[in-house]
Amino acid sequence: MASKPGGRPKPPLQQQQQRPWVKLLTFQHFQTTSLSRHSYGYVQGSMKALIENEFSRLRGITYLDHAGTTLFPQSQLARFMDDLTKNIYGNPHSQHISSKLTYDTIEHVRYRVLEHFNTTSEDYSIIFTSGSTAALKLVAEAFPWRPASSEDGGSRFCYLTDSHTSVVGIRKIAEAMQVSSIAVKPEDILLSEESNGAVYEPACKTPHLFCYPAQSNFSGTRYPLSWIEMLKSGRLSPMTTPGEWFVLLDAAAYVSTSPLDLTAHSADFIPISFYKIFGFPTGLGALLVNNRVTHFLRKTYFGGGTAAAYLAGEDFYVPRKSVSERFEDGTISFLDIIALKHGFDVLERLTGGMENIKQHTFALAHYTYTVLVALQYPNGAPVIQIYSDTEFNSPETQGPIINFNVLDDNGDIIGYSQIEKMASLHNIHVRTGCFCNIGACQRHLKISNETIKKNLHAGHICGDDVDLIDGYPTGSVRISFGYMSTFEDAQTFLKFIIATRLGKADSKLPFQIIPRETAAISVEPVEQKARVNGHETGKLPREDALLHAELNNSSATLKAMDLHSPETEPQGGPHITPLTSTGALDGGLPPLTITNIYIYPIKSCAALEVTKWPVGSQGLLYDRNWMVVNHNGICLSQKQEPRLCLIKPSIDLQRKTLVIIAEGMEPIDVPLDENSGEEQQICQSKVCADRVNTYDCGEKISDWLSKFFGRHCRLIKQSSNFKRSANKEHRKDPSHATTASLSLVNEAQYLLINRASVLELHQLLNASDENGTEELLPMRELIQRFRANIVINGTKAFEEEKWDEISIGSLRFLVLGSCHRCQMICIDQQTGQRNQDVFQTLSSIRERKVNFGVYLMHEPSDSSSTCFLSVGSQLLPVLKDTENDSLPSSRGAD
């Protein structure tokens, strides 16, 4: 942890070590490294004014995924909405006045798109599609492939290995046409360019297609646009097969921050996606087709608007002459196309054009690159490994993308998933993985084909967060700049890297999180006075006493609660079977004991701590039965809304109500169960990719939550007659398949943590401040951050990860595996404030695998009786890979 202000001053040597980082982060350094050659900002106005006027929603957020999508300016949306409210746009296939307006506006936008790429309708046609992927697919389906024959070797489809998945997918269509596909490495085509070893036979007209990206979406490398003319003239060939080469230029990534002059670089096909340029609209792209090739494009299916004439009862069809009308099946997305006009207008007004954007974004990328490559650990080891084919010398060869992995001081890669989670704690948005470009990922990370297949067999698929397998990376981290990116964005990102990797050597540069105003509310913990089954739930044993006992390598003994049935059975239910504690283990050592039990009635809200609680069919009774959703019905979690932890629910089993309180709000009651006398509004929601049936809890609680959060929210509850299957692929052993069901939990019915594991983390957190000026993080607060249902004591740190099963009295639980932690453990459950040290420290002690706690699933029994879990109950675990064999009695306390 970094020292707080007012701590003892650093020694002179450390001050000297800090100076290089301080200098690197100044605007003056930015000016000397980047601005001498590349301009920053726009003459139309200051970057500060641009952000305040157009992107105020970015306040407190550092957005660095512009290669994924850039962001739309507020005025673009306002002008578009004003246009829609003042005009009537009908279907362009009709003939009335409003339809004619739509048709004319679309044609105007076509001219505007062509003008943007410095060409005209005499040379190019525009086919609107749903995006660049659809445009690529259209080329694959329409290209005049020639199958191999005895007289002709047939067409070839060649593509650069540094290509998007959507390009590589063309080979399946080519295969169906009996056409061979060949992947070409960038270094091979560059060698071919140098040697000029093309095989050119003018008489051979077999059509071949070569596709390459103008800019790699993985590394930002910009490949020579001069290849286009060299390929078409026969001076360059990706292979020695004779024939005529046509060029498919994947420009989707390139045109987001650079001008593309189609007069100078006349590719045959250019697919684009407009959201990459403007941020809005999404779901709209285009294929620009060189008019010299439109005559030989083939089309089989014909949809509405594409036919000049056809018969329903006879195989008669005549297509429209215009290539646009011939290939735009059905009614195009005309309102989105109209939005493009406002996109072009606003972009020009704000920036002055794509050349300015090109210079601005590259200045930021060049500066960030120069700082990253300069960062070193005290032992001289680099902090960052960058994957690039350039040294960021020119925007002609490098786009505003930096792809990298973070290293530790031993040179080992830290998984991208960990970096992404840490970045999110600082409100920094980055992209991770392989970015739908497995070829570039393999080349830069040196991943073999065999390893890709092996990783798939191990369970890793594209897009998941499995970042390291056997110590080797499966992907990387990517940052990218857009036209509204600022020096402060680059500086914030660099501060994040320095603070998290070099913080101990440079404690003057801790990155301070600036939370949203709504997340800054600090309240005192509310003592819960509700009585549950005759037990008071507010006052529990002090954590300090347990901590003192643990620090002295002994285990505090909690007095077991009464394990017999209470006088009043909850809810008037069936007879309650008591749990009986197991005997002390041999050797007289402290037994494994439950020290705390928590339930979380509302998902992501505050915990309700109890001493004794019923076990239900989905876990602890009423655990995570409710959740808060936004206006779109999407579940809110503390990752998006940290103040959820300030919502404190309690359960009154006698009155059958859920009582909800929060600072500054009047308490409110919600019935525990559906009201049979009222018709409930059933709706479908989603929890961790599972569809669940829920019902809305009404307007009263919705108004209460909306007032607290300052935005529209609703409370929903899982339907009692809906069963969410728990039989997921948590285990490889099919014999452990279960018929158990889940509530609204993420993974499993129960989460168990071990006090000894918490203690090890606690000691490291509080020892990390060398000067002793950092306030101790209380053990109780640390436990609460892990949001467990069951907290145990009496075993070594992380011993719980070795268990296969546990028994608690008559209850048997399967251990499903470790809980892979996210950034929620950095949220103080009493205040909603974030502190990234917990996640970072846990990552360091778990060898970058941020696992903590284990998931449990209760094996259903045939008994109809209700059982309880109680504080003081003892556990009997079974080790993995053993059968019916408990832990040895020689197990000692830590």
BELQUIJO-V306807 format. One line per field, one symbol per residue. ss: DSSP state (H for helix, E for strand, - for the rest). phi: phi as a letter, one per 20 degrees, with the letter a starting at -180 (. if undefined). burial: # if it has 16 or more other ideal C-beta (glycine too) atoms within 10 Angstrom, else .. A space follows every 50 residues. Layout:
ss: ???
phi: ???
burial: ???
This chain:
ss: -----------HHHHHHHHHHHHH--HHHHHHHHH------E--E-HHHH HHHH-HHH---EE-E--------HHHHHHHHHHHHH----------HHHH HHHHHHHHHHHHHHHH-------EEEEEE--HHHHHHHHHHH-------- -----EEEEE----HHHH-HHHHHHH---EEEEE-HHHHHHHHHH----- ------EEEEEEE-E-----EE----HHHHHHH----------EEEEEEE ---HHH------------EEEEE-HHHH------EEEEEE---HHH---- ------EEEE------EEE---HHHHH------HHHHHHHHHHHHHHHHH H--HHHHHHHHHHHHHHHHHHHHH-E-----E-EEE-----------E-- EEEEEEE-----EE-HHHHHHHHHH--EE-EEE----HHHHHHHH---HH HHHHHHH----------EE--EE--EEEEE------HHHHHHHHHHHHHH H-----HHH-------HHH-----------EE--EE------HHHHHHHH H------------------HHH---E----------------EEEEEEE- -E-----EEE-EEEEE--EE-----EEEE-----E------HHHHH-EEE EE----EEEEE------EEEE----------EEEEEE--EEEEEEE--HH HHHHHHHHH----EEEEE-----EE--------HHH----EE-------E EEEEHHHHHHHHHHHHH-----------HHHHHHH----EEEE-----HH HHEEEEEE--EEEEEEEEEE--HHHHE------E--HHHHHHHHH----- EEEEEEEE-------E-EEE---E-EEEE------E--------
phi: .effgnfffffgffffffggffffeefffgffecffdcedncffrffffg ffedcffegncdeccfffaedefffffffffffffdcddeffeedfffff fffffffffgfffffgdlbcffdcdddfcerffffffffffefegdffbf ecfnfcddbffecfgfffffffffffemdfdcedfgffffffffelefdd cgfedfedcdcbefbffedngdefffggffffenebbfbeffqdedddef dgffffcbfceffeceffccebcfffednbeembbbdedfffdffdfdbd fcdgnddfaadfdbfcbcffffffffdefmffffffffffgffffffffe dnpffffgffffgffffffffgfefcfgenffecdedbecdlebffdbee ccdacedefenefegffffffffffelddcdcodmlbfffffffeldfgf fgffffffoecgnedfecclndfdabdcdbdcfefcgffffffffffffe dcgfebfedfeefdffgfeefdcfgefedfddlndfdedcgfffffffff felcdfdefffgeefffdffmmeffeefedfffffgnmfgffcfdbcccc gdgmefedecdbbfeefdpfgmfledbecefemefecffecgfgfeedec cdffelcedccagmcfgcdcgfcgefedfeeecdccclmeececcfeoff ffffffffembfccdccfffeddefeeeefceeffegcdfcdeeffcbfc cdcdgffffffgfffeefefemeeffeggffffffeleecdcbobffmff feedbbccmeedceeeqfeeedfffeeffecnfebfffffffgfeelmde dbncecceffdefefedcdcfofddcecffmcdlcffffffdfe
burial: ###......#......##..#..##....#..###..#.###....#..# #..##..#..#############..##.##..#.....##.#......#. ###.##..##..##.##.#....####################.##.... ...###########.###.##.##..#.###.##.#..#..##....#.. .....####################.##.###.######.########## ########.#.#..##################.#######..##..#... .#..##............##..######...#.#.#########.##..# #..#.##################.#.#....########..#..#.#### #######.....#################################.#... ##..#....#....#####...###############.############ ###..##.###.#.....#.#......#.#.##.#.#..#..#..##.## ....##.#...........#.....##.#.##..#...############ ################.############.....#####.########## #.#...######.....#.#.#.#..........#.#....#######.. ##.##..##...#######...##.#.#.##....#.#.######.#### ############..##.##....#..#.#################.#### #########.######.##.#######################.##.### .#######.......#############.......##...#.##
